[in-house]
Amino acid sequence: MLYAIIATDVANSLTQRLEARPAHLFRLQQLQNEGRLVLAGPHPAIDSIDPGAAGFSGSLIVAEFDSLTAAQTWADADPYRAAGVYASVVVKPFKQVFP
């Protein structure tokens, strides 16, 4: 089943985000290689594809997991959590309708 992982960043966490990004992307690449990643990306803090120093306000990941518990366990191990980037993370089932 698909699950949405919706994370909200701590204010002014761009430096921590950039430091943890390679490890974060590595885990996402693993999901993609396994054919389980639907989409992933950050929410710019301003209305711009490249927010520069404004940074990001959070992230969204939609991926396939065996269960809600498995999705939560995966989200809990995200390098952004360990680096203090995320203030909160919500994991919930997701039903894809389009495309």
Short mmCIF file of the C-alpha atoms (twelve columns), coordinates in Angstrom:
data_MODEL
# 
_entry.id   MODEL 
# 
loop_
_atom_site.group_PDB 
_atom_site.id 
_atom_site.type_symbol 
_atom_site.label_atom_id 
_atom_site.label_alt_id 
_atom_site.label_comp_id 
_atom_site.label_asym_id 
_atom_site.label_seq_id 
_atom_site.Cartn_x 
_atom_site.Cartn_y 
_atom_site.Cartn_z 
_atom_site.pdbx_PDB_model_num 
ATOM 1  C CA . MET A 1  0.000  0.000  0.000   1 
ATOM 2  C CA . LEU A 2  1.064  3.597  -0.530  1 
ATOM 3  C CA . TYR A 3  1.830  5.912  2.366   1 
ATOM 4  C CA . ALA A 4  2.352  9.668  2.502   1 
ATOM 5  C CA . ILE A 5  5.157  10.898 4.725   1 
ATOM 6  C CA . ILE A 6  4.523  14.567 5.433   1 
ATOM 7  C CA . ALA A 7  7.284  16.354 7.311   1 
ATOM 8  C CA . THR A 8  7.463  19.884 8.660   1 
ATOM 9  C CA . ASP A 9  10.876 21.484 9.089   1 
ATOM 10 C CA . VAL A 10 12.206 23.274 12.127  1 
ATOM 11 C CA . ALA A 11 12.591 26.988 11.377  1 
ATOM 12 C CA . ASN A 12 16.004 27.964 10.021  1 
ATOM 13 C CA . SER A 13 17.137 24.376 9.462   1 
ATOM 14 C CA . LEU A 14 18.598 24.842 5.970   1 
ATOM 15 C CA . THR A 15 22.178 24.227 7.123   1 
ATOM 16 C CA . GLN A 16 21.244 20.933 8.804   1 
ATOM 17 C CA . ARG A 17 19.145 19.959 5.771   1 
ATOM 18 C CA . LEU A 18 22.040 20.510 3.373   1 
ATOM 19 C CA . GLU A 19 24.443 18.527 5.578   1 
ATOM 20 C CA . ALA A 20 22.079 15.537 5.855   1 
ATOM 21 C CA . ARG A 21 20.858 15.682 2.243   1 
ATOM 22 C CA . PRO A 22 23.221 13.089 0.712   1 
ATOM 23 C CA . ALA A 23 22.174 10.434 3.249   1 
ATOM 24 C CA . HIS A 24 18.503 11.395 2.863   1 
ATOM 25 C CA . LEU A 25 18.707 11.125 -0.943  1 
ATOM 26 C CA . PHE A 26 20.528 7.788  -0.698  1 
ATOM 27 C CA . ARG A 27 17.560 6.262  1.141   1 
ATOM 28 C CA . LEU A 28 15.117 7.697  -1.395  1 
ATOM 29 C CA . GLN A 29 17.238 6.309  -4.232  1 
ATOM 30 C CA . GLN A 30 16.990 2.873  -2.616  1 
ATOM 31 C CA . LEU A 31 13.172 3.134  -2.625  1 
ATOM 32 C CA . GLN A 32 13.269 4.234  -6.255  1 
ATOM 33 C CA . ASN A 33 15.572 1.358  -7.222  1 
ATOM 34 C CA . GLU A 34 13.107 -1.043 -5.587  1 
ATOM 35 C CA . GLY A 35 10.224 0.475  -7.598  1 
ATOM 36 C CA . ARG A 36 8.484  1.695  -4.429  1 
ATOM 37 C CA . LEU A 37 8.872  5.487  -4.703  1 
ATOM 38 C CA . VAL A 38 5.983  7.414  -6.274  1 
ATOM 39 C CA . LEU A 39 7.271  10.930 -5.584  1 
ATOM 40 C CA . ALA A 40 9.423  12.858 -3.172  1 
ATOM 41 C CA . GLY A 41 10.495 16.419 -2.708  1 
ATOM 42 C CA . PRO A 42 10.726 19.443 -0.441  1 
ATOM 43 C CA . HIS A 43 8.288  22.298 0.099   1 
ATOM 44 C CA . PRO A 44 10.085 25.591 -0.658  1 
ATOM 45 C CA . ALA A 45 9.567  28.124 2.130   1 
ATOM 46 C CA . ILE A 46 8.731  30.780 -0.476  1 
ATOM 47 C CA . ASP A 47 6.944  30.686 -3.814  1 
ATOM 48 C CA . SER A 48 10.029 29.759 -5.822  1 
ATOM 49 C CA . ILE A 49 11.489 26.577 -7.299  1 
ATOM 50 C CA . ASP A 50 14.844 27.693 -5.828  1 
ATOM 51 C CA . PRO A 51 14.169 29.375 -2.480  1 
ATOM 52 C CA . GLY A 52 17.848 30.061 -1.784  1 
ATOM 53 C CA . ALA A 53 18.495 31.151 1.794   1 
ATOM 54 C CA . ALA A 54 14.750 31.002 2.590   1 
ATOM 55 C CA . GLY A 55 15.129 27.227 2.572   1 
ATOM 56 C CA . PHE A 56 12.297 24.768 2.904   1 
ATOM 57 C CA . SER A 57 9.299  24.292 5.153   1 
ATOM 58 C CA . GLY A 58 9.097  20.514 4.919   1 
ATOM 59 C CA . SER A 59 8.996  17.481 2.657   1 
ATOM 60 C CA . LEU A 60 6.562  15.059 1.062   1 
ATOM 61 C CA . ILE A 61 7.305  11.434 0.232   1 
ATOM 62 C CA . VAL A 62 4.795  8.992  -1.240  1 
ATOM 63 C CA . ALA A 63 6.043  5.428  -1.340  1 
ATOM 64 C CA . GLU A 64 4.943  1.823  -1.040  1 
ATOM 65 C CA . PHE A 65 5.427  -0.025 2.236   1 
ATOM 66 C CA . ASP A 66 4.078  -3.305 3.612   1 
ATOM 67 C CA . SER A 67 2.240  -1.551 6.431   1 
ATOM 68 C CA . LEU A 68 1.731  1.711  8.269   1 
ATOM 69 C CA . THR A 69 4.165  0.457  10.897  1 
ATOM 70 C CA . ALA A 70 6.811  -0.201 8.236   1 
ATOM 71 C CA . ALA A 71 6.294  3.265  6.737   1 
ATOM 72 C CA . GLN A 72 6.540  4.885  10.174  1 
ATOM 73 C CA . THR A 73 9.691  2.931  11.000  1 
ATOM 74 C CA . TRP A 74 11.266 4.019  7.703   1 
ATOM 75 C CA . ALA A 75 10.297 7.657  8.315   1 
ATOM 76 C CA . ASP A 76 11.649 7.562  11.875  1 
ATOM 77 C CA . ALA A 77 15.072 6.521  10.530  1 
ATOM 78 C CA . ASP A 78 15.330 9.429  8.071   1 
ATOM 79 C CA . PRO A 79 18.652 11.296 8.335   1 
ATOM 80 C CA . TYR A 80 16.733 14.581 8.411   1 
ATOM 81 C CA . ARG A 81 15.139 13.482 11.694  1 
ATOM 82 C CA . ALA A 82 18.523 12.604 13.175  1 
ATOM 83 C CA . ALA A 83 19.935 15.952 12.009  1 
ATOM 84 C CA . GLY A 84 17.118 17.911 13.644  1 
ATOM 85 C CA . VAL A 85 15.642 19.151 10.350  1 
ATOM 86 C CA . TYR A 86 12.126 17.859 10.962  1 
ATOM 87 C CA . ALA A 87 9.949  19.312 13.729  1 
ATOM 88 C CA . SER A 88 7.215  16.780 13.022  1 
ATOM 89 C CA . VAL A 89 6.446  13.884 10.707  1 
ATOM 90 C CA . VAL A 90 3.012  12.482 9.898   1 
ATOM 91 C CA . VAL A 91 2.671  9.133  8.140   1 
ATOM 92 C CA . LYS A 92 -0.676 8.088  6.733   1 
ATOM 93 C CA . PRO A 93 -2.132 5.735  4.150   1 
ATOM 94 C CA . PHE A 94 -2.450 7.231  0.665   1 
ATOM 95 C CA . LYS A 95 -4.770 6.191  -2.146  1 
ATOM 96 C CA . GLN A 96 -3.465 7.324  -5.531  1 
ATOM 97 C CA . VAL A 97 -6.266 8.291  -7.913  1 
ATOM 98 C CA . PHE A 98 -4.349 10.256 -10.567 1 
ATOM 99 C CA . PRO A 99 -2.307 9.733  -12.638 1 
# 
